């Protein structure tokens, strides 16, 4: 089979595969199948993280590392604790 993953299916497959229906998870893992990801999914993900990028600008200057700044911004936007 040739499978095109919806954005949510892609995110679940990568982060929380247990959320996928068992037949879907098996199909994605099956090496006989070709799994495709749409550029639309990259676009959708990028649009949804814009709020995190915007938040970076408002962080105090003591967060100099750009990757740390993005983690902190995401944590603030999503109400998360950075570990």
Buried (B, 14 or more C-beta within 10 A) or exposed (E): EEBEBEBEBBBBBEEEEEEBEEEBBEBBEEEEEEBEBEEEBEEBEEEEBEEBBEBBEEBEEEBEEEEEBBBBBBBBBEEEEEE
